Amino acid sequence: MDLIDISIRWFDHWLKGLDNMVDRDPSVQYFVMGLDKWRTATTWPPEETEDRLFFLSHTEDARELTKGHLQPEADSLEVEDHYSYDPKNPVSTLWSSDLFTSVSDRRQLEHREDILIYRSSPLEIDVEIAGVPRVSLYARSSAPDTDFFARLVDEYPDGQALEICYVMVWSGRDIGTVWTKKNS
């Protein structure tokens, strides 16, 4: 599928009034990364989408690669995770000039102690994610301003850790924000 051609056809129809039948194309066309395949749907998210909940948990320190967990049930005890934030040493972006058409491999940031990592058990069957992943995050910070990122990453058996999507929320005390809850 040629993304430039799709864009030109869309603009030609809706801005120039050309009858190129783009209005008869499927309402939604999306790419499934692991299958390397395009799909179509009449709605977004697709009608057959099922919500799945995962909860953050940890056995010790979620800054260590094997200690943070994503699990289908909430822990009976709610325990806080902590990390030290240093604004003089920000987490670098992995974005390139291909920002919207390529994925980044998150492995190169796993060594950082200011990133908490939560992993599910290895999946026994393939899972296709199509829709709008959401996160509810309850957080507080001693810093006057800070950003919180949540990233959904697909980890492959060979170690690749490809980012699927992310959400960022800014929390700042100058607008009265002490805690943040974000649904995105």
C-alpha contacts under 8 A as a table, 3 or more apart, distances in Angstrom:
res1	aa1	res2	aa2	distance
1	M	38	W	7.87
2	D	5	D	5.31
2	D	6	I	6.33
3	L	6	I	5.07
3	L	7	S	6.19
4	I	7	S	5.14
4	I	8	I	6.18
5	D	8	I	5.13
5	D	9	R	6.08
6	I	9	R	5.22
6	I	10	W	6.16
7	S	10	W	5.11
7	S	11	F	6.19
8	I	11	F	5.19
8	I	12	D	5.89
9	R	12	D	5.04
9	R	13	H	6.18
9	R	20	N	7.06
9	R	22	V	6.52
10	W	13	H	5.31
10	W	14	W	6.12
10	W	22	V	6.17
11	F	14	W	5.27
11	F	15	L	5.26
11	F	16	K	6.92
12	D	15	L	5.66
12	D	16	K	4.91
12	D	17	G	6.42
12	D	18	L	5.66
12	D	20	N	7.88
13	H	16	K	5.68
13	H	17	G	4.75
13	H	18	L	4.54
13	H	19	D	6.07
13	H	20	N	6.35
13	H	21	M	7.85
13	H	22	V	6.71
13	H	23	D	7.84
14	W	17	G	5.59
14	W	18	L	7.53
19	D	22	V	7.76
21	M	24	R	5.37
21	M	25	D	7.14
22	V	25	D	5.29
26	P	29	Q	6.67
26	P	40	T	6.19
26	P	41	A	6.58
26	P	42	T	6.49
27	S	40	T	7.57
27	S	41	A	6.52
27	S	42	T	5.26
27	S	43	T	6.93
28	V	40	T	5.45
28	V	41	A	5.04
28	V	42	T	5.91
28	V	43	T	6.47
28	V	44	W	6.89
29	Q	38	W	6.80
29	Q	39	R	5.70
29	Q	40	T	4.45
29	Q	41	A	6.53
30	Y	38	W	5.59
30	Y	39	R	5.38
30	Y	40	T	6.32
31	F	36	D	7.09
31	F	37	K	5.75
31	F	38	W	4.37
31	F	39	R	6.20
32	V	35	L	5.62
32	V	36	D	5.79
32	V	37	K	5.37
32	V	38	W	6.13
32	V	39	R	7.26
32	V	128	E	7.47
33	M	36	D	5.02
33	M	37	K	6.98
41	A	44	W	7.22
41	A	46	P	5.76
41	A	47	E	7.98
42	T	46	P	6.98
43	T	46	P	5.22
43	T	47	E	6.56
44	W	47	E	7.48
44	W	131	G	6.35
45	P	49	T	6.58
45	P	130	A	6.31
45	P	131	G	4.26
45	P	132	V	6.95
46	P	49	T	5.60
46	P	130	A	7.07
46	P	131	G	6.96
49	T	130	A	6.98
49	T	131	G	7.21
52	R	72	P	7.93
53	L	72	P	5.97
53	L	73	E	7.93
54	F	70	L	5.69
54	F	71	Q	5.11
54	F	72	P	4.60
54	F	73	E	6.75
54	F	74	A	7.89
55	F	69	H	7.99
55	F	70	L	5.44
55	F	71	Q	5.27
55	F	72	P	6.13
55	F	73	E	6.22
55	F	74	A	5.48
55	F	75	D	7.98
56	L	68	G	7.30
56	L	69	H	5.90
56	L	70	L	5.04
56	L	71	Q	6.71
56	L	74	A	7.53
56	L	118	Y	6.60
57	S	68	G	5.92
57	S	69	H	5.03
57	S	70	L	6.30
57	S	71	Q	7.21
57	S	74	A	7.68
57	S	75	D	6.81
57	S	118	Y	7.45
58	H	61	D	6.71
58	H	62	A	5.92
58	H	67	K	5.44
58	H	68	G	4.30
58	H	69	H	5.45
58	H	118	Y	7.73
59	T	62	A	7.78
59	T	67	K	5.34
59	T	68	G	6.69
59	T	69	H	7.91
60	E	67	K	5.63
60	E	68	G	7.54
61	D	64	E	5.81
61	D	67	K	5.79
61	D	68	G	6.98
61	D	81	D	7.24
62	A	65	L	7.04
62	A	66	T	7.66
62	A	67	K	5.08
62	A	68	G	4.25
62	A	69	H	7.95
62	A	81	D	6.75
62	A	116	L	5.22
62	A	117	I	5.80
62	A	118	Y	6.81
63	R	67	K	7.36
63	R	68	G	7.37
63	R	83	Y	7.50
63	R	112	R	7.94
63	R	113	E	5.80
63	R	114	D	7.24
63	R	115	I	6.13
63	R	116	L	4.68
63	R	117	I	6.14
64	E	67	K	5.57
64	E	68	G	7.30
64	E	116	L	7.76
64	E	117	I	7.44
65	L	68	G	6.99
65	L	110	E	7.38
65	L	117	I	6.38
66	T	69	H	7.83
66	T	119	R	7.75
67	K	118	Y	7.53
68	G	116	L	7.38
68	G	117	I	5.64
68	G	118	Y	4.14
68	G	119	R	6.18
69	H	117	I	7.75
69	H	118	Y	4.38
69	H	119	R	4.65
69	H	120	S	5.68
69	H	121	S	7.90
70	L	118	Y	5.47
70	L	119	R	5.09
70	L	120	S	4.48
70	L	121	S	7.68
71	Q	74	A	7.28
71	Q	120	S	6.08
71	Q	121	S	7.92
75	D	78	E	6.46
83	Y	113	E	6.87
83	Y	114	D	5.36
83	Y	115	I	7.36
83	Y	116	L	7.56
84	S	113	E	7.46
84	S	114	D	5.77
85	Y	114	D	6.00
86	D	89	N	5.40
86	D	90	P	6.70
87	P	90	P	5.52
91	V	109	L	7.91
94	L	104	S	6.15
94	L	105	D	7.95
94	L	106	R	7.91
95	W	98	D	7.47
95	W	99	L	5.52
95	W	104	S	6.91
96	S	99	L	5.33
98	D	101	T	5.49
98	D	102	S	5.76
99	L	102	S	6.13
99	L	103	V	7.77
103	V	162	L	6.08
103	V	163	E	5.82
103	V	164	I	7.14
104	S	161	A	7.96
104	S	162	L	5.65
104	S	163	E	5.72
105	D	108	Q	7.09
105	D	160	Q	6.36
105	D	161	A	5.11
105	D	162	L	4.70
105	D	163	E	6.51
106	R	109	L	5.78
106	R	110	E	7.04
106	R	153	V	7.80
106	R	160	Q	7.90
106	R	161	A	5.35
106	R	162	L	6.26
106	R	163	E	6.71
107	R	110	E	5.35
107	R	159	G	7.90
107	R	160	Q	6.97
107	R	161	A	5.84
108	Q	111	H	7.26
109	L	112	R	5.85
110	E	115	I	7.32
112	R	115	I	5.90
113	E	116	L	7.61
120	S	123	L	7.77
123	L	126	D	6.79
123	L	127	V	7.83
132	V	184	S	7.57
133	P	184	S	7.11
134	R	183	N	5.60
134	R	184	S	4.85
135	V	150	A	7.43
135	V	182	K	6.76
135	V	183	N	5.43
135	V	184	S	6.29
136	S	181	K	5.96
136	S	182	K	5.49
136	S	183	N	5.44
137	L	180	T	6.93
137	L	181	K	5.21
137	L	182	K	5.99
137	L	183	N	7.90
138	Y	179	W	6.66
138	Y	180	T	5.81
138	Y	181	K	5.40
139	A	179	W	5.50
139	A	180	T	5.89
139	A	181	K	7.56
140	R	178	V	6.25
140	R	179	W	4.96
140	R	180	T	7.22
141	S	144	P	7.60
141	S	146	T	7.39
141	S	178	V	7.43
141	S	179	W	7.72
143	A	146	T	6.44
144	P	172	G	5.76
144	P	173	R	5.51
144	P	174	D	7.47
145	D	170	W	7.32
145	D	171	S	5.65
145	D	172	G	4.20
145	D	173	R	6.47
146	T	170	W	5.86
146	T	171	S	5.40
146	T	172	G	6.48
147	D	168	M	6.66
147	D	169	V	5.67
147	D	170	W	4.37
147	D	171	S	6.11
148	F	168	M	5.61
148	F	169	V	5.36
148	F	170	W	6.35
148	F	171	S	7.77
149	F	166	Y	6.81
149	F	167	V	5.66
149	F	168	M	4.42
149	F	169	V	6.60
150	A	166	Y	5.53
150	A	167	V	5.44
150	A	168	M	6.59
151	R	163	E	6.88
151	R	164	I	7.53
151	R	165	C	5.90
151	R	166	Y	4.20
151	R	167	V	6.61
152	L	163	E	6.04
152	L	164	I	5.52
152	L	165	C	5.43
152	L	166	Y	6.11
153	V	161	A	5.99
153	V	162	L	5.38
153	V	163	E	4.30
153	V	164	I	5.43
153	V	165	C	7.31
154	D	160	Q	7.92
154	D	161	A	5.54
154	D	162	L	5.16
154	D	163	E	6.28
154	D	164	I	6.66
155	E	159	G	6.37
155	E	160	Q	5.62
155	E	161	A	4.32
155	E	162	L	6.37
156	Y	159	G	5.33
156	Y	160	Q	5.17
156	Y	161	A	6.42
157	P	160	Q	7.37
163	E	166	Y	7.71
167	V	184	S	6.55
169	V	180	T	7.89
169	V	182	K	6.90
171	S	177	T	6.08
171	S	178	V	7.12
171	S	179	W	7.10
171	S	180	T	6.41
172	G	175	I	6.14
172	G	176	G	7.04
172	G	177	T	5.43
172	G	178	V	6.96
173	R	176	G	4.80
173	R	177	T	4.87
173	R	178	V	5.83
174	D	177	T	7.24
177	T	180	T	7.00
